[in-house]
Amino acid sequence: MNPIIEKCMLTDEQRSLIIKGIKQGKQEYQETIAKLPDTITKKHIPFLLSDLVNTHVANQFVDNPHTQMRIFTRKAGFHPYIVIQDTIRNVFILISKLQKNQYILNPSGYRGDFASSNGDRLFEMGMTLEEIYEDRPFQYSLPIGVENQPFGIIVCYDSRHDVVYEGALRPDQEDWIYKEDISNTIISNNENIVPLNNNQLSDIQIQLKAPVEDEIVVKLKSKTTS
């Protein structure tokens, strides 16, 4: 793995908390589904799983404020989701479902926001465009500083298997910059981590542009291209 990419990846603790939240959400989902009546259309099932996973992942960071992670909710069309922000490294994280045998997520507008500046961010940090894009076409951008180029990570879980992937998409969403199996990353003891005197995450206001109906609202950072 390129050491520059490693600097943008999740820390072991972040991975551990996300995986714990996913496992808790899936467990509550199974317990809840077992108690529900058998309906013919089952429209509630996929949405319930996503809601529970998002809730438990968010609660993991709320319960561990020393991580300095912000949680906020956004919506793409009728699809609500959470965004996790690493406030120290300017990294944004999306939780999404990906079937075990599916290699990559289908391109979408809101997932594109988590990919659009990944190449520019790595370039600002010292990678060459050839290292980032290999033999794929790319577009040069004006340098605007690492602090203005967020890095987007997508954590994918399988709804039926205990498989979790961490990855970052290329801006065209046609391939991964990196993709790692993090299913077994669990930190069993956090006693040696010293909490910081942070505000409660629920009290922190995220300054984002007000959404317009039917518009993708998590625009991590607009790019200026040459």
Buried (B, 14 or more C-beta within 10 A) or exposed (E): EBEBBEEBBBBEBBBBBBBBBBBBBBEBBEEBBEEEEEEEEEEEBEEBBBBBBBBBBBBBBBEBBBBBBBBBEBBBEEEEBBBBBBEEBBBBBBBBBBEEEEEBBEEBEBBBBBBBBBBBBBBBBEBEBEBBBEEBEBEEBEEBEBEBBBBBBBBBBBBEEEBBBBBBBBBBBEBBBBBBEBBEBEBEEEEEEEEEEBEEBEEBEEEEEEBEEEBBBBBBBEBEEE
